[in-house]
Amino acid sequence: MRSKLVLIALGSTLAACTNSMARGPDAPAAGMASVNVPVVSRADYVFDVGAPGGVLASSEAARLDGWFQGLDVRYGDDIYVDGASGAAREQIADVAGRYGLAVMPGAPVTAGAPAPDMVRVVVSRTVANVPNCPNWSVPSAPNYANALMSNYGCAVNGNLAAMVANPEDLLRGRETSATSDARTATKPVSVYRNAPPTGASGLLEISTKKDDK
């Protein structure tokens, strides 16, 4: 009788230990929501150009354009101008317009201040990635708590973070405009409906015989 009680007590202790270990670090993975989610971060890039008298020289505009090319400025980036108004700001806006971007109002806080007769251009870029992926830190078995695998969500959320054009859309979504064009919304459906079936022109004749020359 004593041996049975010892075995029962030992089994209860191991079960409690296993349960606490499974429910402790794996508690976030107990549901169906993935713990591997995209994380959006922002980086500000600073470039000072000379603007004596509030006007950019032609060489400075070309230097700014080269910086934009090296930075691969693209959709989703925000461009700000700090310490300029009038002609210099318009010239910077013209260079940004070559990349399909506009100068945003205001400017983020950056380290230091532009020197006299200098104008600071700031490119603010957001990126999205899923940290710690792939994540095979927890073995798939045994899984006493029926928790999700540690790598769950890495593939889908990693692809989403890589494909989204503007990572800020993951934070706040896209606001609708005051006006909408129904033709834009129905164009994909119209293209799908008006496309001829793939077999409309019949099957292709394929021969395995070598053509005689």
Buried (B, 14 or more C-beta within 10 A) or exposed (E): EEEEEEEEEEEEEEEEEEEEEBEEEBEEBBEEEBBBBBBBEEEBBBBBBBBEEBBBBEEBBEBBBEBBEEBEBEEBBBBBBBBBEEEBBBBBBEBBEEBEBEBBEEBEEBEEEBEEEBBBBBBBBBEBBBEEBEBEEBEEEEBEBEBBBBBBBBEEBBEBBEEBEBBBBBEEEEEEEEEEEEEEEEEEEEEEEEEEEEEEEEEEEEEEEEEEE
